[in-house]
Amino acid sequence: MNMWTCLQDSWRQIMIYTVTFNPSLDYIVSMHNFAMGRTNRTTGERLFPGGKGINVSIVLCNLGIENTALGFVAGFTGEKIERETAAMGLRTDFIRVDNGFSRINVKLKDYDGTEINGMGPDITENCVEQLYGQLDQLRAGDVLVLAGSIPKCLPDSIYSDILRRFFGRGILFVVDATRELLVNVLQYRPFLVKPNNHELGEIFGVELRTRQEVIPYARKLQEMGAENVLVSMSGQGAVLMDAAGDVHELPAPEGTLVNAVGAGDSMVAGFLAGWMQNEDYGHAFRMGISAGSASAFSEFLATREEVEAVYEGIMHEKAER
């Protein structure tokens, strides 16, 4: 039985739920010589369902791991998100919102992450209560992933409100968010947080460029309550401060950057998959960086075969050292 069969077997008794408050259709376009104030024409375009939690769900699904994507959808764009995720084989239980429509995010592929993100629909208090009802289904040992931005209609405390409500039930909380959204949940001891180096630096008012510079600030987040702190650093690789206090770091695997959208979300999915396989943080870290890099090297989010290829490359380099 190979690693991938074992990985699927290990998840059969545990359920993962991802929550995306503001799902999107990501319209990824390529163009030459973009110019302000002029008509610009694309040379290539693709349309994907997006949002950080949905991205995590897609990669988990690609790895053969069952999970349920939760969140809010509205209008014709929401219907498209539901159709596309269903076609990918995702299990979803989105809440339909009456006012507005799910956002469209325009991403200029050839211009260093330049993008225009929409606002999203108006999520009412009744809709949030429906989400709480869904989350009441979670049992001890289940995993809840909260990832991404929130629409302006919701309070900045929504992530910490959720963790406070379900704290003490044995649920493994995973949070991938920025600034106050992340800092405010630390008191509830999330199992995993995953800022990138820029987001980590913003929290403490510093600029972090190298893996060595990241380590003391990752430790600070751990001292504030996070069990595991996983910091993605694009071309610089990644750092993990694990729950045992050990530091893991790796440079970025070699490969050609094709599309960085969703690479960090893929890292979260890979880490969860690896850790739940055998509860080994070193393996989980390598799975995380393998999944994140595999997505960055592909047009869309990583397949199992792509993750496996990067992982084997990392293990080969480790054996040669």
SEDRENBA-228546 format. One line per 5 residues: number of its first residue (from 1); their letters; for each residue x, y, z of N, C-alpha, C, O. Coordinates in pm, whole numbers, plus 50000, padded with zeros to 5 digits. Atoms other than C-alpha are relative to their C-alpha. Layout:
NUM = a = X/Y/Z/X/Y/Z/X/Y/Z/X/Y/Z | ...
end
This chain:
1 = mnmwt = 50086/49881/50000/50000/50000/50000/50090/50124/50000/50176/50136/50087 | 49913/49884/50008/50158/50333/49895/49951/50113/50089/49846/50103/50152 | 50030/49889/49912/50158/50665/50075/49863/50059/49972/49792/50098/50065 | 50124/49932/50038/49859/50798/49883/49877/49919/50039/49774/49976/50075 | 50110/50083/49953/49635/50500/49962/49986/50013/50151/49874/50023/50202
6 = clqds = 50003/49983/49854/49731/50530/50330/49941/50135/50037/49867/50146/50135 | 50050/49866/49972/49656/50901/50316/49849/50001/49996/49785/50057/50086 | 50145/50002/50011/49299/50841/50198/49938/49919/50113/49837/49960/50170 | 50055/50084/49894/49241/50562/50450/50000/50072/50134/49907/50055/50214 | 49986/49935/49870/49359/50780/50739/49893/50104/50026/49870/50141/50141
11 = wrqim = 50097/49893/49984/49089/51038/50676/49857/49951/50012/49766/50032/50027 | 50137/50050/50011/48785/50809/50670/49916/50028/50123/49794/50037/50113 | 50076/49978/49877/48687/50874/51034/49994/50147/50039/49932/50181/50140 | 49993/49858/49966/48750/51251/51031/49943/50081/49885/49964/50049/49769 | 50057/49915/50104/48564/51523/50846/50064/50138/50005/50088/50193/50112
16 = iytvt = 49944/49866/50013/48711/51848/50722/49892/50091/49940/49825/50055/49844 | 50091/49899/50052/48498/52158/50670/50082/50126/49972/50160/50170/50056 | 49940/49871/50030/48621/52471/50496/49889/50104/49991/49780/50076/49943 | 50097/49890/50008/48443/52805/50525/50061/50113/49918/50170/50162/49949 | 49961/49886/50081/48472/53073/50257/49887/50102/50007/49781/50081/49948
21 = fnpsl = 50106/49900/49985/48275/53383/50350/49971/50074/49871/49859/50121/49849 | 50016/49918/50121/48330/53551/50016/50053/49927/49877/50152/49970/49818 | 49955/50073/50119/48363/53294/49734/49998/50089/49876/49935/50195/49874 | 49989/49917/50120/48442/53422/49388/50009/49914/49876/50034/49793/49881 | 49954/50052/50127/48476/53349/49025/50129/50073/49968/50129/50195/49954
26 = dyivs = 49872/49938/50032/48843/53411/48949/50019/50001/49849/50031/49896/49786 | 49982/49981/50144/48884/53550/48599/50146/50036/49977/50187/50150/49997 | 49855/49985/50014/49252/53502/48520/50032/50028/49853/50004/49946/49766 | 49975/49959/50139/49367/53688/48209/50147/50027/49976/50220/50071/50065 | 49866/49964/50046/49690/53723/48017/49985/50108/49893/49890/50106/49815
31 = mhnfa = 50002/49896/50105/49768/54027/47801/50140/50057/49985/50224/50046/50075 | 49871/49937/50026/50059/54207/47644/49985/50151/50013/49888/50210/49966 | 49990/49854/49997/50152/54565/47724/49873/50066/50053/49813/50151/49987 | 50116/49937/49936/49870/54654/47961/50024/50151/50018/50131/50192/50063 | 49986/49856/49989/49808/55030/47955/49874/50061/50058/49763/50026/50018
36 = mgrtn = 50113/49930/49940/49586/55252/48169/49938/50095/49898/50009/50154/49816 | 50069/49905/50086/49322/55458/47986/49985/49955/49857/49949/50035/49771 | 50011/50052/50136/49323/55234/47679/49924/49869/50000/49906/49807/50105 | 50062/50131/50013/49138/54932/47549/50109/49893/49996/50197/49896/49910 | 49902/50110/49995/49337/54622/47642/49930/49870/49965/49818/49844/50012
41 = rttge = 50060/50127/50042/49271/54284/47485/50080/49883/50056/50203/49886/50058 | 49933/50115/49940/49347/53951/47645/50060/49910/49893/50012/49904/49780 | 49941/50103/50086/49571/53688/47491/49968/49860/50052/49996/49760/49985 | 50042/50128/49941/49440/53414/47720/49916/50028/50122/49937/50128/50190 | 50087/49979/49885/49174/53376/47984/49944/49868/50050/49916/49776/49972
46 = rlfpg = 50058/50119/49937/49044/53117/48229/49911/50045/50115/49934/50150/50175 | 50096/49966/49896/48757/53117/48479/49988/49882/50096/49956/49771/50056 | 50002/50105/49899/48770/52922/48805/49918/50044/50121/49909/50163/50148 | 50055/49965/49869/48573/52906/49128/50115/50029/50096/50215/49958/50096 | 49890/49960/49913/48782/53080/49392/49954/50035/50140/49838/50018/50176
51 = gkgin = 50018/49977/49857/48814/53187/49751/50090/49902/50072/50102/49786/50032 | 49895/50080/49938/49074/53055/49992/49951/49867/50054/50017/49764/50036 | 50053/50126/49948/48857/52796/50164/49965/49902/49889/49991/49782/49900 | 50033/50085/50114/48731/52664/49831/50127/49942/49940/50130/49825/49902 | 49873/50051/50051/49090/52636/49710/50053/49885/50086/50101/49785/50034
56 = vsivl = 49957/50109/49911/49177/52429/50017/49918/49874/49973/49974/49765/49966 | 50087/50115/50026/48878/52204/49948/50035/49931/49869/50035/49808/49860 | 49967/50057/50130/48977/52157/49584/50126/49915/50009/50129/49803/49957 | 49875/50076/49991/49332/52048/49667/49980/49874/50085/50032/49768/50051 | 50030/50119/49920/49209/51814/49942/49926/49897/49916/49957/49777/49922
61 = cnlgi = 50074/50091/50088/48965/51666/49692/50093/49936/49898/50082/49816/49871 | 49904/50054/50096/49246/51626/49438/50088/49893/50063/50134/49801/49995 | 49921/50100/49929/49438/51432/49703/49915/49881/50045/49966/49791/50112 | 50086/50112/49966/49139/51201/49746/49942/50008/50140/49898/49906/50193 | 50043/49984/49861/49038/51344/50085/49862/50066/50003/49844/50176/49951
66 = ental = 50134/49946/49992/48670/51396/50157/49996/50124/50089/50062/50130/50193 | 50020/49879/49921/48570/51739/50283/49874/50069/49951/49822/50036/49845 | 50119/49924/50038/48278/51979/50273/50032/50148/49999/50082/50202/50097 | 49977/49856/50014/48304/52336/50147/49872/50074/50038/49766/50052/49979 | 50111/49917/49955/48077/52581/50329/50027/50145/49962/50141/50182/49932
71 = gfvag = 49984/49858/50031/48015/52948/50260/49872/50058/49947/49766/49996/49959 | 50117/49927/50045/47779/53197/50103/50012/50030/49851/50117/50076/49805 | 50002/49970/50143/47684/53233/49735/49872/50075/49967/49771/50060/50035 | 50116/49919/50038/47447/53470/49557/50001/50027/49850/50106/50036/49788 | 50015/49957/50138/47313/53552/49213/50051/49901/49897/50079/49785/49928
76 = ftgek = 49958/50087/50110/47417/53414/48876/50144/49953/50017/50179/49842/49976 | 49862/50042/49977/47783/53408/48977/50006/49891/50107/50089/49799/50100 | 50008/50105/49899/47694/53204/49285/49958/49867/49940/50010/49762/49976 | 50043/50123/50068/47512/52954/49064/50115/49939/49921/50131/49817/49918 | 49884/50048/50076/47824/52928/48846/50101/49935/50094/50158/49830/50061
81 = ieret = 49908/50058/49902/48041/52865/49153/49951/49862/50042/50030/49768/50051 | 50055/50129/49960/47807/52584/49260/50015/49897/49889/50050/49782/49917 | 49987/50095/50111/47810/52425/48914/50144/49956/49981/50172/49837/49961 | 49860/50033/50024/48187/52444/48878/50058/49912/50111/50131/49817/50082 | 49948/50082/49891/48265/52304/49222/49940/49859/49997/50008/49761/50027
86 = aamgl = 50062/50132/50013/48015/52021/49168/50068/49920/49890/50089/49800/49905 | 49934/50068/50111/48183/51938/48836/50138/49949/50040/50187/49852/49983 | 49869/50044/49951/48514/51909/49023/49989/49886/50100/50091/49830/50142 | 50019/50108/49904/48363/51652/49257/49999/50045/50144/50006/49961/50235 | 50001/49951/49862/48353/51879/49563/49864/49976/50064/49759/49985/50000
91 = rtdfi = 50122/50002/49918/48099/51821/49837/49983/50140/50058/50072/50189/50127 | 50024/49863/49953/47946/52161/49914/49865/50009/50070/49776/49928/50048 | 50127/49969/49935/47672/52301/50134/49992/50151/50018/49985/50201/50130 | 50000/49854/49997/47665/52668/50042/49863/50053/50042/49760/49993/50013 | 50122/49931/49960/47409/52903/50190/49969/50107/49894/50055/50188/49861
96 = rvdng = 50040/49904/50101/47215/53104/49931/49963/50133/50065/49885/50138/50161 | 50024/49865/49951/47211/53480/49991/49914/50074/49898/49939/50064/49778 | 50097/49937/50090/46928/53691/49846/50049/50131/49939/50015/50163/49825 | 49963/49865/50045/47095/54032/49814/50139/50004/49940/50238/49970/50007 | 49872/49987/50066/47371/54089/49561/50038/49875/49922/49953/49790/49894
101 = fsrin = 49950/50116/50073/47587/53839/49377/50144/49972/50042/50217/50062/50085 | 49863/50037/49966/47906/53648/49441/50098/50077/49912/50071/50103/49795 | 49907/49910/50067/48209/53850/49344/50074/49935/49884/50088/49813/49877 | 49908/50040/50107/48421/53829/49031/50133/50068/50028/50139/50190/50044 | 49866/49947/49978/48794/53872/49087/50080/49992/49870/50097/49883/49815
106 = vklkd = 49922/49995/50123/48998/53981/48786/50148/50000/50037/50194/50087/50111 | 49858/50014/49966/49361/53870/48806/50083/50008/49872/50064/49929/49780 | 49914/49982/50116/49621/53993/48558/50124/49912/50018/50215/49945/50094 | 49900/50104/49978/49846/53692/48527/50143/50048/49978/50234/50006/50050 | 49864/49962/50039/50146/53865/48370/50049/50127/50068/50150/50184/50027
111 = ydgte = 49965/49872/49939/50159/54167/48600/50017/49988/50151/49958/50064/50227 | 49951/50011/49862/50305/54048/48931/49888/50007/50103/49893/50087/50196 | 50106/50010/49902/49985/53961/49113/49899/50113/49998/49820/50125/50091 | 50099/49892/50009/49785/54266/48999/49861/49942/49983/49838/49856/49898 | 50134/50054/50006/49418/54199/49057/49898/50103/50047/49932/50198/50118
116 = ingmg = 50113/49917/49957/49079/54364/49106/49897/49905/50059/49842/49821/49988 | 50091/50091/49931/48859/54191/49363/49866/50069/50028/49861/50184/50071 | 50133/49948/49977/48483/54238/49388/49963/50003/50147/50040/49958/50232 | 50043/49983/49861/48282/54313/49704/49931/49877/50055/49957/49839/50170 | 50079/50112/49949/48047/54015/49733/49863/50044/50046/49835/50163/50051
121 = pdite = 50138/49970/49964/47685/53993/49850/49985/50050/50144/50080/50050/50222 | 50033/49954/49866/47515/54131/50161/49955/49880/50084/49847/49827/50063 | 50029/50117/49916/47525/53853/50423/49931/50046/50127/49986/50124/50205 | 50079/49956/49886/47256/53895/50685/50032/49918/50125/50099/49815/50119 | 49982/50071/49874/47257/53791/51050/49934/49863/49995/49984/49767/50053
126 = ncveq = 50068/50129/50014/47009/53516/50961/50086/49900/49924/50088/49782/49957 | 49910/50088/50075/47258/53375/50708/50112/49949/50089/50150/49832/50081 | 49894/50041/49909/47531/53370/50973/49948/49895/50098/50019/49800/50130 | 50058/50099/49910/47297/53182/51207/49984/49865/49930/49999/49760/49992 | 50007/50127/50076/47244/52923/50932/50137/49933/49997/50147/49810/50008
131 = lygql = 49865/50057/49998/47622/52879/50917/50029/49938/50136/50084/49828/50142 | 49979/50056/49866/47636/52829/51294/49928/49866/50014/49980/49773/50075 | 50073/50126/49995/47372/52560/51255/50075/49889/49928/50076/49775/49975 | 49919/50100/50071/47591/52381/51000/50120/49957/50084/50153/49839/50091 | 49880/50030/49923/47896/52406/51225/49970/49921/50127/50058/49856/50183
136 = dqlra = 50039/50080/49883/47703/52253/51514/50014/49850/49974/50015/49771/50068 | 49986/50142/50035/47742/51923/51325/50140/49947/50030/50160/49826/50039 | 49862/50046/49983/48117/51913/51387/50018/49926/50130/49959/49960/50233 | 49972/50083/49883/48247/51652/51629/50148/50014/50037/50229/50065/49960 | 49861/49998/49955/48567/51621/51830/50088/49927/49898/50053/49818/49853
141 = gdvlv = 49909/50056/50099/48858/51552/51594/49978/50052/49861/50067/50039/49776 | 50023/49941/50131/48696/51723/51296/50085/50125/49984/50134/50183/50081 | 49916/49885/50033/48882/52004/51122/49914/50109/49939/49834/50084/49850 | 50071/49884/50054/48743/52351/51056/50101/50100/49948/50184/50151/50024 | 49909/49908/50064/48930/52571/50810/49927/50131/49970/49829/50132/49896
146 = lagsi = 50052/49867/50029/48851/52944/50809/50107/50074/49922/50219/50092/49970 | 49895/49945/50086/49029/53114/50523/49947/50116/49917/49837/50111/49862 | 50029/49893/50092/49027/53442/50340/49938/50123/50064/49919/50130/50185 | 50057/49874/49956/48877/53786/50362/49851/49984/50031/49791/49881/50000 | 50143/50000/49972/48529/53873/50482/49939/50125/49938/50006/50228/49930
151 = pkclp = 50064/49881/50057/48279/54110/50318/49977/50106/50108/49973/50076/50227 | 50014/49888/49907/48226/54454/50474/49874/49991/50085/49866/50055/50190 | 50125/50009/49925/47877/54359/50590/50013/49917/50128/49923/49918/50211 | 49979/50082/49881/48023/54123/50852/50098/50067/50096/50185/50142/50052 | 49908/49938/49904/48199/54226/51174/50140/49939/49990/50157/49824/49951
156 = dsiys = 49862/50047/50003/48577/54199/51196/50024/49887/50099/50125/49817/50092 | 49984/50102/49896/48525/53966/51491/49944/49863/49959/49942/49772/50041 | 50074/50121/50037/48351/53693/51287/50082/49873/50020/50028/49772/50066 | 49918/50119/49980/48645/53450/51294/50014/49966/50148/49996/49851/50188 | 49985/50026/49857/48704/53491/51666/49865/49963/50063/49861/49886/50158
161 = dilrr = 50132/50038/49951/48327/53471/51725/49975/49851/49980/49923/49783/50068 | 50020/50142/50030/48322/53129/51558/50086/49913/50092/50038/49815/50148 | 49913/50081/49915/48623/52998/51750/49955/50003/50145/49960/49902/50215 | 50048/49991/49862/48485/53127/52079/49877/49910/50020/49864/49843/50123 | 50124/50078/49988/48149/52958/52012/50028/49851/50004/49959/49777/50074
166 = ffgrg = 49975/50144/50011/48303/52619/51930/50127/49956/50073/50169/49841/50061 | 49879/50032/49924/48611/52633/52153/49967/49898/50109/49862/49905/50172 | 50020/50101/49896/48650/52335/52386/49929/49875/49955/49903/49786/50036 | 50070/50119/50051/48476/52082/52160/50094/49898/49936/50050/49796/49883 | 49905/50092/50060/48795/51915/52041/50014/50015/49850/50069/49927/49784
171 = ilfvv = 49989/49974/50144/48773/52067/51693/50137/50060/49971/50186/50144/50047 | 49872/49943/50043/49101/52142/51512/49971/50121/49911/49921/50106/49800 | 50024/49877/50076/49080/52505/51398/50123/50034/49917/50236/50028/49965 | 49895/49954/50090/49284/52621/51100/49958/50136/49948/49848/50151/49896 | 50035/49864/50040/49294/52994/51021/50108/50055/49907/50226/50059/49940
176 = datre = 49911/49934/50097/49446/53157/50713/49937/50137/49971/49850/50149/49886 | 50057/49867/50011/49372/53528/50745/50107/50102/50033/50220/50067/50068 | 49902/49894/49981/49542/53864/50786/49967/50084/50123/49853/50090/50168 | 50009/49900/49893/49602/54112/51068/49905/49960/50112/49920/49853/50172 | 50085/50022/49883/49323/54138/51327/49921/49870/49989/49898/49803/50089
181 = llvnv = 50074/50126/50017/49128/53846/51178/50080/49884/50056/50025/49793/50117 | 49913/50107/49950/49428/53626/51262/50034/50020/50147/50021/49927/50227 | 49955/49975/49863/49550/53790/51582/49889/49971/50101/49916/49916/50208 | 50110/50013/49904/49205/53784/51745/49960/49855/50028/49891/49829/50127 | 50037/50140/49974/49171/53404/51715/50106/49928/50083/50081/49816/50129
186 = lqyrp = 49889/50072/49938/49503/53319/51881/49969/49956/50142/50019/49853/50188 | 50036/50037/49862/49353/53313/52231/49923/49868/50007/49913/49808/50114 | 50076/50125/50003/49146/53010/52121/50084/49883/49949/50030/49778/49912 | 49902/50104/50029/49458/52807/52040/49969/49922/49872/49948/49801/49876 | 50021/50071/50126/49404/52727/51673/50111/49898/49975/50227/49921/50010
191 = flvkp = 49903/50105/50031/49576/52410/51557/50105/50050/49902/50223/50017/49915 | 49907/49953/50102/49731/52588/51259/49959/50140/49955/49841/50167/49931 | 50019/49873/50070/49770/52944/51132/50104/50006/49889/50214/49954/49903 | 49906/49994/50113/49931/53022/50797/50005/50141/49937/49944/50166/49834 | 49973/49873/50067/50037/53379/50731/50113/49983/49899/50190/49887/49908
196 = nnhel = 49876/49995/50076/50285/53458/50458/50095/50097/50069/50057/50161/50167 | 49901/49918/49930/50600/53648/50549/49961/50147/50005/49992/50216/50102 | 50042/49860/50000/50451/53984/50449/49890/50024/50103/49891/50124/50174 | 50108/49987/49902/50137/53928/50657/50052/49989/50142/50008/50061/50231 | 49939/50013/49867/50345/53814/50953/50073/50128/50037/50064/50174/50151
201 = geifg = 49930/49876/49974/50559/54124/50921/49905/50115/50031/49935/50198/50117 | 50098/49894/49974/50252/54351/50910/49947/49994/50143/49923/50098/50205 | 50051/50014/49863/50131/54210/51243/50095/50065/50100/50050/50127/50197 | 49902/49950/49904/50455/54312/51416/50073/50126/49954/50164/50174/50021 | 49940/49877/50047/50547/54616/51208/50144/49987/49955/50224/50079/49975
206 = velrt = 49864/50022/50047/50861/54467/51055/49995/49944/49857/49891/49900/49810 | 49988/50060/50133/50982/54356/50713/50081/49872/50012/50193/49872/50063 | 49937/50131/49987/51068/53985/50690/50032/49946/49861/49942/49919/49782 | 49959/50042/50135/51269/53873/50389/50057/49859/49995/50045/49791/49894 | 49934/50130/50001/51454/53557/50491/49932/49905/50098/49858/49947/50187
211 = rqevi = 50059/50098/49910/51354/53235/50662/50051/50019/50143/49975/50000/50238 | 49946/49978/49866/51584/53314/50954/49932/50118/50069/49911/50116/50190 | 50070/49884/49942/51412/53650/51004/49858/49965/50043/49805/50024/50136 | 50138/50040/49971/51072/53480/51008/49989/49925/50133/49890/49940/50205 | 50010/50094/49888/51152/53232/51287/49960/50066/50132/49866/50017/50196
216 = pyark = 50039/49945/49869/51137/53461/51595/49857/50054/50002/49792/50052/50107 | 50137/49946/50003/50808/53616/51481/49896/49889/49988/49784/49903/50037 | 50087/50117/49996/50654/53279/51409/49988/49948/50143/49881/49906/50186 | 50002/50043/49860/50751/53188/51765/49911/50093/50084/49844/50047/50177 | 50086/49906/49928/50574/53504/51888/49853/49963/49982/49776/49968/50078
221 = lqemg = 50139/50042/50022/50248/53389/51725/49968/49875/50081/49858/49859/50132 | 50021/50122/49920/50294/53055/51896/49984/50037/50148/49900/49980/50217 | 50011/49956/49862/50347/53229/52230/49865/50067/50026/49817/50067/50140 | 50130/49935/49987/50022/53418/52165/49884/49901/49994/49769/49938/50016 | 50105/50101/49993/49832/53090/52134/49994/49898/49889/49937/49791/49909
226 = aenvl = 50006/50095/50110/49877/52922/51794/50083/49876/50032/50193/49887/50086 | 49923/50123/49978/49985/52558/51815/50108/49984/49894/50224/49959/49926 | 49906/50011/50111/50149/52545/51472/49992/50126/49915/49883/50174/49885 | 49994/49880/50084/50263/52843/51265/50075/49964/49873/50194/49933/49877 | 49942/50033/50130/50325/52779/50896/50007/50128/49919/49904/50191/49893
231 = vsmsg = 49979/49874/50070/50473/53073/50706/50048/49973/49858/50155/49916/49837 | 49962/50016/50141/50478/53070/50327/50079/50122/49956/50053/50234/50000 | 49910/49891/50039/50745/53279/50154/50028/50001/49851/50135/50044/49808 | 49986/50000/50146/50693/53233/49779/50133/49936/49960/50159/49820/49994 | 49875/50056/50050/51035/53187/49617/50103/49971/50107/50205/49908/50078
236 = qgavl = 49906/50027/49891/51209/53177/49958/49968/49870/50073/50043/49831/50163 | 50035/50125/49935/51032/52855/50060/49899/50018/50110/49800/50089/50091 | 50097/49994/49891/50855/52817/50394/50068/49964/50131/50175/49904/50135 | 49954/50029/49864/50902/52791/50771/49881/49946/50079/49770/49996/50066 | 50100/50052/49907/50708/52583/51024/50057/50004/50141/50164/49951/50168
241 = mdaag = 49974/50011/49857/50717/52639/51398/49894/49904/50053/49777/49941/50063 | 50101/50099/49967/50550/52321/51518/49963/50002/50147/50025/50071/50228 | 50057/49997/49865/50353/52249/51834/50099/49952/50106/50081/49983/50224 | 49898/50046/49907/50657/52081/51993/50111/50104/50019/50203/50083/50098 | 49898/49896/49991/50861/52400/51948/50115/49983/49904/50211/50060/49908
246 = dvhel = 49894/50023/50097/51075/52260/51667/49979/50086/49876/49866/50114/49837 | 50003/49917/50120/51161/52470/51361/50032/49915/49879/50131/49841/49878 | 49975/50066/50127/51135/52329/51010/50008/50109/49893/49927/50201/49892 | 49992/49905/50110/51246/52522/50705/50051/49931/49875/50133/49840/49882 | 49958/50054/50128/51289/52445/50337/50003/50112/49897/49918/50201/49901
251 = papeg = 50005/49906/50113/51383/52648/50030/49889/49959/49905/49837/49848/49914 | 50103/50033/50099/51133/52661/49747/50054/49895/49904/50166/49908/49855 | 49956/50098/50100/51154/52353/49522/50019/50066/49864/49955/50166/49832 | 49974/49944/50132/51288/52420/49176/49883/49972/49907/49825/49864/49909 | 50110/50014/50096/51028/52477/48906/49969/50134/49940/50019/50237/49985
256 = tlvna = 50038/49878/50070/50875/52733/48673/49868/50052/50054/49767/49982/50052 | 50122/49939/49951/50622/52970/48824/49904/50022/49884/49937/50090/49787 | 50103/49987/50104/50304/52947/48615/49885/50086/50051/49836/50174/49980 | 50116/49928/49946/50029/53077/48842/50004/49989/50153/49985/49881/50208 | 49984/50002/49854/50074/53175/49208/49866/50001/50074/49863/49985/50196
261 = vgagd = 50131/49994/49934/49698/53202/49276/49968/49866/50066/49968/49762/50000 | 50038/50121/49928/49603/52949/49544/50115/49919/50053/50093/49813/50112 | 49886/50078/49953/49956/52836/49625/50000/49989/50152/50026/49882/50207 | 50005/50004/49854/49923/52932/49992/49888/49913/50052/49904/49843/50152 | 50112/50085/49961/49584/52763/50017/50034/49853/49979/49997/49767/50059
266 = smvag = 49956/50137/50027/49735/52451/49862/50095/49953/50108/50094/49835/50145 | 49909/50036/49891/50004/52459/50130/49923/49957/50123/49961/49861/50190 | 50084/50038/49887/49734/52449/50398/49944/49860/49980/49949/49777/50071 | 50058/50131/50029/49567/52151/50230/50105/49890/50010/50079/49785/50069 | 49895/50101/49994/49896/51965/50190/50045/49973/50141/50067/49858/50179
271 = flagw = 49959/50017/49861/49996/52026/50550/49898/49915/50076/49936/49821/50147 | 50103/50077/49931/49663/51896/50681/50003/49854/49958/49994/49764/50041 | 49997/50137/50051/49680/51591/50459/50118/49923/50059/50103/49809/50103 | 49882/50068/49950/50034/51510/50568/49994/49974/50149/50033/49867/50195 | 50003/50019/49855/49977/51563/50939/49900/49893/50040/49929/49813/50129
276 = mqned = 50100/50097/49961/49662/51356/50957/50036/49859/49955/49979/49761/50004 | 49957/50133/50042/49836/51071/50779/50073/49928/50112/50047/49811/50139 | 49922/50068/49896/50081/51002/51061/50040/50091/50116/50122/50053/50200 | 49973/49905/49892/50088/51309/51291/50148/50031/50015/50198/50049/50126 | 49859/49964/50002/50446/51381/51192/50013/50138/49936/49978/50157/49820
281 = yghaf = 49997/49863/50050/50514/51752/51155/50099/50019/49885/50076/50100/49796 | 49906/49990/50110/50816/51709/50933/49938/49956/49869/49955/50021/49766 | 50069/50048/50119/50614/51504/50686/49891/50098/49958/49876/50126/49839 | 50106/49905/50032/50323/51749/50708/50057/50125/49934/49999/50177/49839 | 49937/49882/50058/50557/52040/50635/50043/49975/49856/50021/50059/49769
286 = rmgis = 49958/50032/50137/50702/51866/50329/49879/49986/49908/49884/50028/49792 | 50122/50010/50081/50351/51784/50207/49945/50139/49971/49897/50165/49860 | 50051/49865/50022/50251/52147/50255/50077/50074/49892/50018/50132/49801 | 49920/49928/50099/50541/52291/50059/49992/49932/49863/50005/49999/49760 | 50016/50071/50128/50496/52021/49793/49871/50041/49931/49871/50068/49811
291 = agsas = 50128/49962/50058/50129/52107/49741/50001/50146/49957/49951/50179/49849 | 49994/49859/50037/50192/52482/49744/50083/50022/49875/50043/50097/49786 | 49913/49984/50116/50477/52455/49494/49938/49938/49876/49946/49994/49767 | 50062/50067/50115/50290/52210/49270/49891/50088/49940/49876/50092/49818 | 50102/49909/50053/50002/52459/49241/50065/50118/49929/50016/50161/49824
296 = afsef = 49932/49887/50064/50244/52743/49162/50059/49962/49865/50076/50048/49778 | 49940/50047/50125/50394/52530/48884/49895/49960/49896/49932/49919/49786 | 50105/50046/50092/50055/52454/48720/49902/50112/49969/49901/50215/50037 | 50097/49898/50040/49777/52648/48547/49890/50016/50104/49838/50126/50124 | 50103/49993/49898/49529/52561/48820/50056/49937/50126/50178/49928/50142
301 = latre = 49953/50057/49874/49546/52398/49162/50054/49859/49979/50012/49789/49887 | 49922/50122/50020/49772/52096/49207/49915/49873/50002/49821/49861/50080 | 50055/50135/49997/49667/51742/49125/50084/49913/50094/50193/49952/50135 | 49925/50091/49915/49774/51447/49336/50132/49962/49936/50235/49955/50004 | 49878/50040/50069/50028/51344/49073/50105/50110/50005/50224/50083/50019
306 = eveav = 49906/49888/49994/50182/51692/49070/50059/50017/50139/50178/50044/50154 | 49950/49991/49862/50207/51702/49450/50100/49888/50027/50205/49911/50087 | 49913/50115/49978/50361/51356/49454/50136/50021/49935/50239/49987/49993 | 49873/49979/50070/50625/51456/49198/50089/50098/50076/50209/50074/50089 | 49920/49903/49923/50737/51760/49402/50048/49938/50130/50163/49957/50170
311 = yegim = 49963/50063/49874/50735/51560/49726/50118/49904/49980/50212/49903/50059 | 49891/50095/50026/50955/51290/49575/50130/50074/49972/50237/50027/50009 | 49880/49920/50024/51196/51562/49455/50060/50051/50130/50183/50052/50145 | 49952/49952/49870/51220/51704/49808/50069/49887/50076/50175/49906/50134 | 49942/50114/49929/51285/51358/49954/50131/49956/49937/50222/49911/50006
316 = hekae = 49876/50036/50069/51549/51290/49690/50113/50095/50040/50225/50052/50066 | 49899/49904/49958/51733/51611/49777/50040/49978/50146/50157/49994/50181 | 49970/50026/49859/51705/51527/50148/50094/49881/50014/50185/49883/50097 | 49918/50120/49993/51859/51183/50088/50143/50028/49954/50237/49962/50000 | 49868/49970/50054/52152/51338/49898/50083/50087/50095/50205/50094/50082
321 = r = 49925/49914/49908/52244/51577/50180/50082/49919/50100/50151/49977/50184
end
